[in-house]
Amino acid sequence: YDKWIGQVVPAVRLGDEWKGYILRISGGYDLQGFCMKQGVLTNTSVRLLFADGLPNYKMRRDGVRKRKSVRGCIVDSQISVLDLVIKKKGDAEIPGLTDNTQPSRLGPKSVGKIRKLFYLSKEDDVKQYVVHRPLPEKDG
């Protein structure tokens, strides 16, 4: 408890197989289903006035604002789901999580961003580095 969104925590509490792993808290939900919001410095539920451009709100009409319930960014006993990101890998592999790597399904589309991702120069052929997603075979 008393950890915030964005804080880095050791994963030893989850079990012996998590020894050496470092996790970052990236969000979560409370028992009523309200999401945690970064920047709300409380461990209770609050009602905020949301406008266009804020996360967790999609404006339906121009100029409309809406008051919604969100959870503060501090973890306490009322949190039912906690979203964690692995920042540092530990000693052992976690089956189903870190034992296999998933290929990148989508990649950058513009030439400049492909060059930046793969550290290419102007003379390199960018077409060889385009990430294609696998398409299923058509019947017939």
N, C-alpha and C positions, 0 to 999 in steps of 0.2 A: 504494500500500500504506500501511499504518498509518493508515487512516481507520476511523472507527467508525460504527455505526448512528446516524442522527440528525445526522451532520455534513453540512454544506453544502459542495459542491465545484463548481468551474467545469467546464463540459462541453467545454472546448477540446480535450481529449485524444481525443474521439470523432471529430473531423473539423472541417473549415472551416465546414460548414453549421451546426454547433452553437455558433458564436461568439456570445458574449453570454449564453448560457443558463447558469442556475445550477440545480444538481440537489441533492436531498437523498437520502442513502442510507437506504432504509427496510427493508432486509433482504436475504436471499439464501440460497443453498444451496451446500454444498461438493460435492466430487467424488463422495462416497458418498451424497449426497442428504439429509444432515442439515441442518435449517434453522438459520439464525443466530438467536440469542436475545438480546434487549436485556438488559443488566445482567450478562451473563457476560463479565467483563473479561479475555478471553484470545483468542488466535488459533488455538487448537486445539479438538479435539472433547472434550467432557466428558460424564460421565453424571450427570444430576441426578435427584433423587427428586421426582416430580410428584404433586401431590394435587389434589383437586377445586377448581376455580376458577382454575387456572393455564392460560395459553394453551398450545396444542399437546397438550392432554391432555383426554380425555373419560372421566369416571369411569363404569365399567360397574356396579359394586356399591357399596353404602354403605361408606365408610371405607377403601376400597382405594387404596393408593398404588402407583406404578409408577416404576421407574428407566428413563429414556430417554436416548438420546444426542442432544446438541444441539451446535451450533457456537457458538463465542464471537462477540462482536459486533465484533471487529476484523477488517478485510479483509486477506487475504494471498493468496499464490499458489494456495492450495488451493480458493479460492472459484470455482465454475463459473458460477453465476447470481447477478447482483447486481440487486436491485430498486431503481429510482431514481424519484423524483418530481420533476417540473419545478416549481421554486419561482419562477423568474423567466424570462420569455420573452425570447429574444434578438432579433437583428436580422432574420434570415430565417425563413421558414416551413419546417418539416420536412414533406415530403410524406407523407401518410398518418397524421400524428401531430398536428400543430398547424394544418393548413390548413383543417380543418372542425371544427365544434362539434357535439357530440352533445347532443340535448335531454335534460333530466332525465327519466328513465323513471319514477321514483317520487318522491312528495313527502310532506310531513307530512300526517297524517290529522286530528289534533286542531285545534280552533279556535284555541287559544292559540299553538300552534307555527306555524300558517299566518300568524297575525297577526305573529308575531315575524320570520318569514322575509321577508315582503313589507312590513314596517313599516306595518301597517294600524292604524287606530283602531277604537274600539268601534262607531262609526257606519257603517263600511264593510261592504259585503256580502262575506262570506268565500267564498260559493259560487262567485263568479266567479274565484277564485284557486286552486281545487282542481286539482291536477295529475292528469290522467287518463292512464292508459297506453292506447296504441292496441290495440284488439282486432281480430283478423282477422275478415273477413266470413264468415258462415256460408253454406254452399251448401244451398239448399232451404228 
